Amino acid sequence: MAYSLMGIESNLANKGCERVELLHQANGRRSAFVRQDEETWHVQDSESVSLHTAELQERLVANFGLNYDRLVCRFSDHEVMYTLNQGEVNMTHKPLSQEAKSGAARREWKALTDALGIPRSKRRHKLKQAEQFAHIVKEGLDKADNREVRVLDVACGRSYLGFVLCHVLFASGFRPWMHGVDADPVLVDKCHDIAGALGWRDCVFEVANLEHYAAEPGRYDVLVSLHGCDALSDEAIRIGVDAKIPLLFVAPCCQQELRRTWGPHPLQWIRYYPVLEERLADILTDGFRSLVLEAMGYRVTALRFVAPDVTPKNLLIQAKMVSRPCRDRAAEAKEFQRLFSVQPRLSSLLDRIG
Ligand SMILES: C[S@@+](CC[C@H](N)C(=O)[O-])C[C@H]1O[C@@H](n2cnc3c(N)ncnc32)[C@H](O)[C@@H]1O
């Protein structure tokens, strides 16, 4: 049965509507669509091509009431929510928060983006990545208001992501605290300068090599890592697992390890096509990372956190700690290692499961 979603057409036609989400309140299922331009939407968690607004509307109507019982249209300062309740659709219109609406919030955002000092040519894309990433992290947190959220940002660089994330969390009623780690002392100094310019005290930054880094267990609620090159995303995952961080959000960058080290494998012919070989190695690397995380007791979602024209490196591995280590996933990961005659860095985590 299709439900009537009053006003959905005009909500989607309104360019201020930046993001639409279908949700199932009880089982946590979620599908998100991010506006790409006036007429097209990018499907966040699947490989499908973009949807035209009319196609999105059809999809929303077809799924609402079937797999989902909530639909949210997010604007910069308010959201429109459709809720299914005992066969009735209720529509509510709510400001995101008093703060988000206010000029003060806009001034804070401007102060933040000025302090970050991102070159004008890169500003729109850098901020878009950080904002979308930050909103996904916020959605992953439980909603207890005024809760302290301790964030570890690894390979933080100038910590654009960390600062934007703290801003988004703060505006949503959380009390964020951030710890950024990077090997480059110049960038870490830059982070101190930014924090100083903003007058933020709830953040610390540290110069350290992630290859030998261990975070204090139980100290953090969330680990984030944006575009750590090559094996840095593996180090981020290892650090998060070792420190028992309940939520990990890792957006990998380039990676070389698998392709450099794999031995004879069943898809040997792929080497005739180097571009495809590189893509296969990327997919298998991120697949293996996801499998290892599941083996270590996390539930993993791999999604595209931002439209590909903002960055082609738009895969986000989102992992939530849910249970004890899973032997089945560990066995599948080991089978992959056997088939591709490879011993990726993260395989050391599997050895602990036995
Ligand atoms: C591509 S940048 C990403 C920076 C930031 N997360 C962002 O998205 O803007 C990769 C960062 O990793 C840092 N890095 C490289 N090797 C490292 C290592 N072994 N340990 C810690 N950080 C490292 C670099 O200094 C750089 O800041």
The ligand as an SDF file (V2000), in Angstrom:
LIG
                    3D

 27 29  0  0  0  0  0  0  0  0999 V2000
   46.0220   12.9230    2.8770 C   0  0  0  0  0  0  0  0  0  0  0  0
   46.4050   13.6000    4.4450 S   0  0  0  0  0  0  0  0  0  0  0  0
   44.8360   13.6090    5.2280 C   0  0  0  0  0  0  0  0  0  0  0  0
   44.7580   14.6680    6.2750 C   0  0  0  0  0  0  0  0  0  0  0  0
   43.3620   14.9380    6.8410 C   0  0  0  0  0  0  0  0  0  0  0  0
   42.7970   13.7900    7.4830 N   0  0  0  0  0  0  0  0  0  0  0  0
   42.4570   15.5040    5.7830 C   0  0  0  0  0  0  0  0  0  0  0  0
   41.6070   14.7510    5.2790 O   0  0  0  0  0  0  0  0  0  0  0  0
   42.6020   16.6640    5.4320 O   0  0  0  0  0  0  0  0  0  0  0  0
   47.2760   12.2740    5.2500 C   0  0  0  0  0  0  0  0  0  0  0  0
   47.8850   12.6930    6.5720 C   0  0  0  0  0  0  0  0  0  0  0  0
   48.5520   11.5620    7.1380 O   0  0  0  0  0  0  0  0  0  0  0  0
   49.7140   12.0380    7.8170 C   0  0  0  0  0  0  0  0  0  0  0  0
   50.6460   10.8990    7.9540 N   0  0  0  0  0  0  0  0  0  0  0  0
   51.3830   10.3170    6.9800 C   0  0  0  0  0  0  0  0  0  0  0  0
   52.0880    9.2830    7.5020 N   0  0  0  0  0  0  0  0  0  0  0  0
   51.7810    9.2220    8.8200 C   0  0  0  0  0  0  0  0  0  0  0  0
   52.1480    8.3540    9.8900 C   0  0  0  0  0  0  0  0  0  0  0  0
   52.9840    7.3380    9.6970 N   0  0  0  0  0  0  0  0  0  0  0  0
   51.6250    8.5740   11.1020 N   0  0  0  0  0  0  0  0  0  0  0  0
   50.7630    9.6050   11.3190 C   0  0  0  0  0  0  0  0  0  0  0  0
   50.3540   10.4320   10.3390 N   0  0  0  0  0  0  0  0  0  0  0  0
   50.8510   10.2530    9.1070 C   0  0  0  0  0  0  0  0  0  0  0  0
   50.2100   13.1620    6.9410 C   0  0  0  0  0  0  0  0  0  0  0  0
   51.0460   14.0420    7.6660 O   0  0  0  0  0  0  0  0  0  0  0  0
   48.8990   13.8020    6.4810 C   0  0  0  0  0  0  0  0  0  0  0  0
   48.5160   14.8360    7.3490 O   0  0  0  0  0  0  0  0  0  0  0  0
  1  2  1  0
  2  3  1  0
  2 10  1  0
  3  4  1  0
  4  5  1  0
  5  6  1  0
  5  7  1  0
  7  8  2  0
  7  9  1  0
 10 11  1  0
 11 12  1  0
 11 26  1  0
 12 13  1  0
 13 14  1  0
 13 24  1  0
 14 15  1  0
 14 23  1  0
 15 16  2  0
 16 17  1  0
 17 18  1  0
 17 23  2  0
 18 19  1  0
 18 20  2  0
 20 21  1  0
 21 22  2  0
 22 23  1  0
 24 25  1  0
 24 26  1  0
 26 27  1  0
M  CHG  2   2   1   9  -1
M  END
$$$$
